[in-house]
Amino acid sequence: MRIETDSSQALRAPVTLCVLAGGMSRRMGPVNKLLLDYQGQPLVRHVVRQALEANCGPVYVVTGHQSEQVGAALQGLPVQVVPNPDYAEGQAASVRVAASIDPQAALMVLLGDMPDVSPAIVLDLVQAWRQLDDVQARRMAVVRPQFEGRAGNPVLWGPGWLPRLRQLHGDEGARGLLAGNAVTITTVAVSSTGIFADIDQPSDLPGFNMQLPA
């Protein structure tokens, strides 16, 4: 990867960080996993605070299921909550909302149930994107973290991909685009398995109380 000799413009290239927090937590049973306690705060608040601490762009949160409760869990944080009325369709609907926030900025899609994506990982992805060869390379780039040869989340999309992201449908998010032949992925080596670890069912959450009320 060649770094620009005059990087002043690249260092200012805008990035939107968007946490997807609209899922229905079907496999967690009667509770919304994003509202469960994680290290003394709601899981979604923890994830959003990690994104904020990276300090590399504005942070938005796309909500859906129990939108009011999720928004309340984020009270006091400097983020903008964007409700997704089509959340029941699946993750692609939330990605469409995220891709419509700022058409001029790169978009990093973070998942609200992945609490171990550290601020350092977020910052490393943004810096790798900003250091790509030129404006066109950044525009059509996709940047992912990688641990021991395996890619994970979050994913940063150059602004040239936003029109495609706004056309997604279904419950797989942008997975189909990542598998396509037209995408060139820049990987960033990280030292954490947090890029794979999501809270998907009760056994994934240490200390989860099966008697929690709905």
Salt bridges, closest charged atoms under 4 A:
GLU4 OE2 - ARG138 NH1 3.14
GLU89 OE2 - ARG96 NH1 2.90
GLU89 OE2 - HIS169 ND1 3.55
ASP113 OD2 - LYS33 NZ 2.78
ASP133 OD2 - ARG2 NH2 3.93
ASP200 OD2 - ARG27 NH2 3.03
ASP200 OD1 - LYS33 NZ 3.62
